[in-house]
Amino acid sequence: MTFKELNLSAPLLRAVQEAGYETPSPIQAAAIPPVLAGRDLMGCAQTGTGKTAAFALPMLDRLTANAPRRKGAIRALILTPTRELALQIGESFEAYGKYLKLRSTVIFGGVGQAPQVEALKKGVDILIACPGRLNDLIGQGFIDLSALEIFVLDEADRMLDMGFVHDVKKVIAKLPAQRQNLMFSATMPAEIEQLAAGILHDPAFVKVDPVSSTVDRIQQSLYYVEKGNKDEPFRYHIAKVEEEDDSLQEEPVLTNEDLVLGIRPEFLNITSEAPLKGEIYGAMPTGMESTIKVYVNGFLLTGVVFGSSLFTIGEQHSISFTGHHIMLFDRQSGDCIALGSLETL
């Protein structure tokens, strides 16, 4: 099967091709047709299976084909448990919708709300949100979901595990009765079935992997460490994930100011002879490291910098592949594909 056979619009097919997708993953092939047809959907799939495209592509197609219920209204909401996942979903909507006239934004807590409120005031078709900040902004009158057309509850089991069930129910109470509902969960305990029964109406059911199974390309390990000693093991096991000897007696490979970037290799042509230029798009200190976003060769990469460095948005950097302070990982295989260093221009 090809994406063209899924009856996606030409602008979406163009964006999908440019993103390097050749054939739909099982969850995409199974979920896109019923979502395009306007049905509710319950999907059992883990992160890493292509789940985001499975709901983003048909959502973008339906929103483009149909007129909004009310001019300027938020038309679609994707509710997700963590800011990292929200940012990833936001990047996907930007990539898939690059040739469409739909606007999207991401909101989450832990940062100032002013830039998020400003984005909302400019008008948003698609909102990707974490439940806490979403309810805050609804309460302040900055968000109105009364004309919503599509609601997505992503990683529902993690929502429950993280104690967000009350926040989720508060959001659902603000939605119009007539809407399309899409729900995804890696597991299906009784609590999720009860939640689904209250949200979904005659849903299509899609399951692509055994429930609770692990995505094949995810390598799992468990290490017991002292509560105050998480920093060194964390750095060590990122750097040494492919080593047979997992002893922590050696000096960690990653030290302060080191950077880990996850990329799709087809997006970036790595050569040692030609250093790349990167521009800081976003930076967020999270304790012992900072999460950053870097524009490199027109692509937005997400990375983690260890240490106390503060990055300024718009700051220019040169990325050279002669040192060892940068590790580029293939997002699909988990393999380290290049090493390098980051220098301010």
C-alpha positions as CSV (number, residue, x, y, z in Angstrom):
1,M,0.0,0.0,0.0
2,T,1.1,3.6,-0.7
3,F,0.0,6.9,0.9
4,K,-1.6,7.8,-2.4
5,E,-3.9,4.7,-2.1
6,L,-5.1,6.1,1.3
7,N,-6.7,9.0,-0.7
8,L,-4.8,11.8,1.1
9,S,-4.8,15.2,-0.7
10,A,-2.0,16.3,-2.9
11,P,-0.4,18.8,-0.5
12,L,-0.2,16.1,2.2
13,L,1.3,13.6,-0.2
14,R,3.9,16.1,-1.1
15,A,4.8,16.8,2.5
16,V,4.9,13.1,3.4
17,Q,7.2,12.5,0.5
18,E,9.5,15.3,1.6
19,A,9.5,13.9,5.1
20,G,11.0,10.7,3.7
21,Y,8.0,8.4,4.2
22,E,7.7,5.7,1.5
23,T,5.0,3.4,2.7
24,P,2.4,3.7,5.5
25,S,3.2,1.9,8.8
26,P,0.6,-0.7,10.0
27,I,-1.1,1.8,12.3
28,Q,-1.2,4.4,9.5
29,A,-2.6,2.0,7.0
30,A,-5.3,0.9,9.4
31,A,-6.2,4.2,11.1
32,I,-6.2,6.7,8.3
33,P,-9.2,5.4,6.3
34,P,-11.7,5.4,9.2
35,V,-10.5,8.8,10.4
36,L,-10.8,10.2,6.9
37,A,-14.4,8.9,6.8
38,G,-15.2,10.8,10.0
39,R,-15.4,7.8,12.4
40,D,-14.3,7.8,16.0
41,L,-11.2,5.6,16.6
42,M,-9.6,3.6,19.4
43,G,-6.0,2.8,18.6
44,C,-3.7,0.5,20.5
45,A,-0.2,1.4,19.5
46,Q,3.1,2.3,21.2
47,T,5.2,5.4,20.6
48,G,7.6,4.8,17.7
49,T,5.0,3.0,15.5
50,G,4.1,6.1,13.3
51,K,1.0,6.8,15.5
52,T,1.2,10.6,15.2
53,A,1.0,10.6,11.4
54,A,-1.9,8.1,11.7
55,F,-4.1,10.8,13.2
56,A,-2.4,14.0,12.0
57,L,-2.6,13.3,8.3
58,P,-6.3,12.5,8.1
59,M,-7.1,15.3,10.6
60,L,-5.3,17.8,8.3
61,D,-7.1,16.5,5.3
62,R,-10.6,16.7,7.0
63,L,-10.0,20.2,8.4
64,T,-8.8,21.5,5.0
65,A,-11.8,20.0,3.2
66,N,-14.5,21.2,5.6
67,A,-15.4,24.8,6.6
68,P,-14.9,25.7,10.2
69,R,-18.0,25.7,12.5
70,R,-17.1,29.3,13.5
71,K,-14.6,31.6,12.0
72,G,-11.5,31.9,14.2
73,A,-12.4,29.0,16.4
74,I,-10.0,26.2,17.6
75,R,-11.0,23.3,15.4
76,A,-8.9,20.4,16.7
77,L,-7.4,19.5,20.1
78,I,-4.7,17.0,20.7
79,L,-4.3,16.3,24.4
80,T,-1.0,14.7,25.5
81,P,0.6,13.9,28.9
82,T,4.1,15.5,28.5
83,R,5.6,18.6,27.0
84,E,8.2,16.5,25.1
85,L,5.5,14.6,23.3
86,A,3.4,17.8,22.8
87,L,6.5,19.4,21.1
88,Q,7.1,16.3,18.9
89,I,3.4,16.3,17.8
90,G,3.6,20.0,17.1
91,E,6.6,19.5,14.9
92,S,4.8,16.7,13.0
93,F,1.8,18.9,12.3
94,E,4.1,21.7,11.1
95,A,5.9,19.3,8.8
96,Y,2.8,17.5,7.4
97,G,0.8,20.7,7.1
98,K,3.5,22.9,5.5
99,Y,1.5,23.3,2.3
100,L,-1.8,23.9,4.0
101,K,-3.3,27.1,5.5
102,L,-3.9,25.6,8.9
103,R,-2.2,27.1,12.0
104,S,-1.2,25.1,15.0
105,T,0.5,25.8,18.3
106,V,1.6,23.9,21.4
107,I,0.9,24.8,25.0
108,F,2.3,23.2,28.2
109,G,3.2,24.2,31.8
110,G,6.6,24.8,33.4
111,V,7.2,27.9,31.3
112,G,5.7,31.4,31.1
113,Q,2.3,31.5,29.5
114,A,2.7,34.9,27.8
115,P,4.1,33.6,24.4
116,Q,1.5,30.9,24.4
117,V,-1.3,33.3,25.0
118,E,0.0,35.6,22.3
119,A,0.0,32.7,19.8
120,L,-3.6,31.8,20.8
121,K,-4.7,35.5,20.2
122,K,-3.3,35.3,16.7
123,G,-5.7,32.5,15.9
124,V,-5.1,28.7,16.0
125,D,-6.8,25.9,14.1
126,I,-5.0,23.0,15.8
127,L,-4.1,23.1,19.5
128,I,-1.6,20.6,21.0
129,A,-1.8,20.8,24.8
130,C,-0.9,19.3,28.1
131,P,-4.0,19.1,30.4
132,G,-2.7,21.3,33.3
133,R,-1.8,24.4,31.3
134,L,-4.9,23.9,29.0
135,N,-7.3,24.0,32.0
136,D,-5.4,27.1,33.4
137,L,-5.9,29.0,30.1
138,I,-9.5,27.9,29.7
139,G,-10.2,29.2,33.3
140,Q,-8.5,32.5,32.4
141,G,-10.7,32.9,29.3
142,F,-8.0,32.5,26.7
143,I,-9.3,29.3,25.2
144,D,-12.8,28.4,23.9
145,L,-13.3,24.9,22.8
146,S,-17.1,25.2,22.1
147,A,-16.7,24.9,18.3
148,L,-14.2,22.0,18.3
149,E,-14.5,19.5,15.5
150,I,-11.9,16.8,16.3
151,F,-10.6,15.7,19.7
152,V,-7.5,13.4,20.2
153,L,-6.6,11.9,23.5
154,D,-3.0,10.5,23.0
155,E,-1.2,8.1,25.3
156,A,-4.3,7.8,27.5
157,D,-2.8,5.1,29.7
158,R,0.1,7.5,30.6
159,M,-2.4,10.2,31.3
160,L,-4.0,8.0,34.0
161,D,-0.6,6.8,35.3
162,M,0.5,10.5,35.8
163,G,-2.7,11.4,37.6
164,F,-4.3,13.5,34.9
165,V,-7.6,11.8,34.7
166,H,-9.4,14.6,36.6
167,D,-7.9,17.2,34.3
168,V,-8.8,15.2,31.2
169,K,-12.4,14.9,32.3
170,K,-12.5,18.7,33.0
171,V,-11.4,19.3,29.4
172,I,-13.9,16.9,27.9
173,A,-16.7,18.7,29.8
174,K,-15.8,21.8,27.8
175,L,-16.1,20.1,24.4
176,P,-19.2,20.2,22.2
177,A,-21.3,17.0,22.0
178,Q,-21.0,16.7,18.3
179,R,-17.3,16.0,17.5
180,Q,-15.0,13.3,16.1
181,N,-13.0,11.5,18.8
182,L,-9.7,9.7,18.4
183,M,-8.1,7.9,21.4
184,F,-4.7,6.1,21.5
185,S,-3.3,4.0,24.3
186,A,-0.4,1.5,24.5
187,T,-2.4,-0.6,27.0
188,M,-6.1,-1.3,27.6
189,P,-6.7,-1.7,31.4
190,A,-10.3,-1.4,32.7
191,E,-9.8,2.3,33.5
192,I,-9.0,3.0,29.8
193,E,-12.0,1.0,28.6
194,Q,-14.3,3.0,30.9
195,L,-12.8,6.3,29.7
196,A,-13.1,5.2,26.1
197,A,-16.8,4.2,26.6
198,G,-17.6,7.7,27.8
199,I,-15.8,9.4,24.9
200,L,-16.1,7.3,21.7
201,H,-19.2,6.6,19.7
202,D,-19.3,3.4,17.5
203,P,-15.5,3.6,17.1
204,A,-13.2,1.8,14.7
205,F,-10.7,-0.3,16.7
206,V,-7.2,-0.6,15.5
207,K,-4.4,-2.7,17.1
208,V,-1.1,-3.1,15.4
209,D,1.1,-4.7,18.1
210,P,0.2,-7.0,21.0
211,V,-1.1,-4.8,23.8
212,S,1.6,-3.8,26.3
213,S,4.4,-5.0,23.9
214,T,7.5,-3.0,23.3
215,V,8.3,-1.5,20.0
216,D,11.0,-3.6,18.4
217,R,13.6,-0.9,18.0
218,I,13.4,0.3,21.7
219,Q,16.1,-1.3,23.9
220,Q,14.9,-1.6,27.5
221,S,17.2,-1.7,30.6
222,L,16.6,-1.3,34.3
223,Y,19.3,0.2,36.6
224,Y,18.9,0.7,40.4
225,V,20.7,3.9,41.6
226,E,20.7,6.0,44.7
227,K,18.2,8.8,44.7
228,G,20.9,11.5,44.8
229,N,23.1,9.9,42.2
230,K,21.1,9.8,38.9
231,D,23.3,12.2,36.9
232,E,26.3,10.1,36.3
233,P,24.5,6.8,35.4
234,F,22.1,8.7,33.1
235,R,24.9,10.3,31.1
236,Y,26.9,7.0,31.1
237,H,24.1,4.9,29.7
238,I,23.2,7.3,26.9
239,A,26.8,7.3,25.8
240,K,27.4,3.6,26.4
241,V,24.1,2.1,25.2
242,E,25.8,-0.1,22.7
243,E,28.6,-1.3,24.9
244,E,28.5,-4.8,26.4
245,D,30.1,-3.7,29.7
246,D,27.6,-1.7,31.6
247,S,29.8,-1.2,34.6
248,L,29.7,2.3,36.1
249,Q,33.3,2.2,37.3
250,E,34.6,3.9,34.1
251,E,34.4,7.7,33.6
252,P,31.2,8.7,31.8
253,V,31.7,9.6,28.2
254,L,29.3,12.5,28.3
255,T,30.4,15.5,30.4
256,N,29.1,19.1,30.8
257,E,28.3,20.9,27.6
258,D,27.8,17.7,25.7
259,L,24.9,17.5,23.2
260,V,22.7,14.6,22.1
261,L,20.6,15.1,19.0
262,G,18.1,12.6,17.7
263,I,17.6,12.8,13.9
264,R,16.3,10.9,10.9
265,P,19.4,10.3,8.9
266,E,17.8,11.1,5.5
267,F,17.2,14.6,6.8
268,L,20.8,15.4,7.3
269,N,23.9,14.7,5.1
270,I,26.8,14.4,7.6
271,T,30.3,15.1,6.2
272,S,33.4,15.8,8.2
273,E,34.7,18.2,5.5
274,A,31.7,20.6,5.7
275,P,30.7,21.9,9.2
276,L,27.0,22.7,9.5
277,K,25.6,25.9,10.8
278,G,22.8,25.7,13.4
279,E,20.6,28.3,14.9
280,I,19.0,27.9,18.4
281,Y,15.2,27.9,18.0
282,G,14.3,27.1,21.6
283,A,16.0,26.3,24.9
284,M,14.6,25.1,28.2
285,P,16.7,24.3,31.3
286,T,15.3,21.2,33.1
287,G,17.8,20.7,35.9
288,M,21.0,18.9,35.1
289,E,20.5,19.4,31.4
290,S,18.8,21.8,28.9
291,T,16.4,20.7,26.1
292,I,17.2,22.7,23.0
293,K,15.9,22.9,19.4
294,V,18.3,23.7,16.6
295,Y,17.6,24.6,13.0
296,V,20.2,22.8,10.9
297,N,20.0,22.8,7.1
298,G,16.4,23.8,7.2
299,F,15.4,21.0,9.7
300,L,14.4,21.4,13.3
301,L,16.3,19.0,15.5
302,T,15.6,18.3,19.2
303,G,18.5,17.8,21.5
304,V,19.7,17.7,25.1
305,V,22.7,19.6,26.4
306,F,24.3,18.4,29.6
307,G,25.6,21.0,32.1
308,S,24.7,24.6,33.0
309,S,25.0,26.3,29.6
310,L,22.3,28.9,28.8
311,F,21.4,29.2,25.2
312,T,19.9,32.2,23.5
313,I,17.2,31.9,20.9
314,G,18.7,33.0,17.6
315,E,22.2,32.3,18.6
316,Q,24.3,30.9,15.7
317,H,26.5,27.8,16.2
318,S,28.9,25.9,14.0
319,I,28.5,22.1,14.2
320,S,31.7,20.3,13.3
321,F,32.2,16.6,13.2
322,T,35.8,16.4,14.2
323,G,35.3,16.4,18.0
324,H,33.3,14.2,20.3
325,H,30.9,16.5,22.3
326,I,27.9,15.9,20.0
327,M,26.3,12.6,19.4
328,L,23.8,12.3,16.6
329,F,21.4,9.3,16.9
330,D,19.2,7.8,14.3
331,R,15.7,8.1,15.7
332,Q,14.6,4.9,14.0
333,S,17.4,2.5,14.9
334,G,18.9,4.2,18.0
335,D,22.4,3.9,16.5
336,C,24.9,6.7,17.0
337,I,25.7,7.8,13.4
338,A,28.1,10.8,14.0
339,L,30.2,12.6,16.6
340,G,31.1,16.2,16.6
341,S,31.4,19.5,18.5
342,L,29.3,22.7,18.9
343,E,31.0,26.1,18.7
344,T,29.5,29.6,18.8
345,L,30.1,31.5,15.6
